[in-house]
Amino acid sequence: MPFLLTPLIVVFYSNSILGGEISQRENSDRESNFEKKRKRELLKMNLGFVVGVFGILILSHAAYSTIQYRGLLKIMEEEFSRPPMNVVLELIIGVALCLWAALTLPGKFLSIHPDSDENRAVSLPDNSEFMIFNHRGRLFPPQIDMKF
Amino acid sequence: MVTKTEETQLNQLENQVENGGGGVWEYLSLVRKLKVRRSEIVLKHGLSILNDPGKRSALGPDEWTLYEQVAIAAMDCQSLNVAQNCIKVLKKKFPDSKRVGKLEALLLEAKGMWEEAEKAYTSLLEDNPLDQVIHKRKVAMAKAQGKPSLAIEHLNKYLEVFMADHDAWRELAEIYVSLQMYKQAAFCYEELILTQPTLPLYHLAYADVLYTIGGLENLIAARKYYAATIDLTGGKSTRALLGICLCGSAIAQLSKGRNKEDKDMAAPELQSLAATALEREYKQKAPAKLNLLSSALRSLKIS
């Protein structure tokens, strides 16, 4: 079906735009691990989106085939027990694709354990609103050049 | 509240920045987000960005936040000229800004001109009587001048209005502890635990204060809170494990001459469990000090 090609075109176009944007924003700093991770995440999300669209299309195609099959059975005046095997196979494939897309699209899942490394509070924020400058470090100014 | 992953990320970025790798802007944003106090590094690398006009224009509108961050770091490192210059630039860009007004008053504080700073803060308060940051600065000024009782008075008045401010409760508890008024400090920590019961650091601090006050009921309560800390951190808090061992031996010592039911309060199984967990952790992280730990634990159990 030709309209299946449109999500692919959308994906490639958006990838090229993203690539252009990121190369423009790169300053003199070397590209760090965080930017690489973010790019990888975006690509994975795009792939998940495409797979999800495919899965929904396959499911709707299976639904249309089942409706057509029931119409056929009504003409032949037979009982409708279950859809034919190829439609069942299509259903299973569609469900698997949608499942994979639903798990990949939201991105990183958060941890719920209170003592996992993501949620464990190692230190409280240093109260910078109550910060005083009258400490012992006052007598040791750092040796750096003045501004301007 | 800094989590473990954020702490490792911060240390990694810090090493990268200090050894000449890139990622300075990310480090500065992370320091701003986590509200940690790393003034020297922020000053050094922030200044290097600000002195380079190419990098400065690459920041766009974030340039002014960087000016503010570098100004505060400069005040902390006692480079008052740098701070003055940053504030001058900010004042040129935003002439009638309250935020810049607060920075100027902060600079007066850093210079040690307390009366002028007081006047500046009162004038800022007239325009905006419910500004939290200015009230907190008045408390900080009282603390810096060495008048903790005045600081406590201001902070109590502030907390009557803004009861949900965790940082203020914590600050009050720390001032009380520094003045050895432990019962009031315990009250402050109780307030903190009520509002944020899932944060194990508050339970730990409360247990420390209870242990310091002493007396049998307080020691039993302290042991309960140490146990709660261990529960909430999944056993990763060394201080809480040590706290249980110390509480156990102190309780055993206090209830020496009592009858049977009080002796059951000693709970020797809990103490031995904590001791084994401690030895396991030391074997993993600091095997050289394991002998020291074992002898200390043995002396605790004997007494």
Interface residues (C-beta under 8 A of the other chain):
Chain A: N27 S28 D29 R30 S32 F34 H113 P114 D115 D117 E118 N119 R120 A121 V122 S123 L124 P125 D126 N127 S128 E129 F130 M131 I132 F133 N134 G137 R138 L139 F140 P141 P142 I144 D145 M146 K147 F148
Chain B: M1 V2 T3 K4 T5 E7 T8 Q16 G21 G22 G23 V24 W25 E26 L34 K35 V36 R37 E40 L43 K44 L47 L50 N51 G54 K55 A58 I72 M75 D76 C77 Q78 S79 N81 V82 N85 C86 E109 A110 G112 Q132 V133 K136 R137 V139 A140 M141 K143 A144 Q145 D167 R170 E171 T198 L199 P200 L201 L232 T233 G234 G235 K236
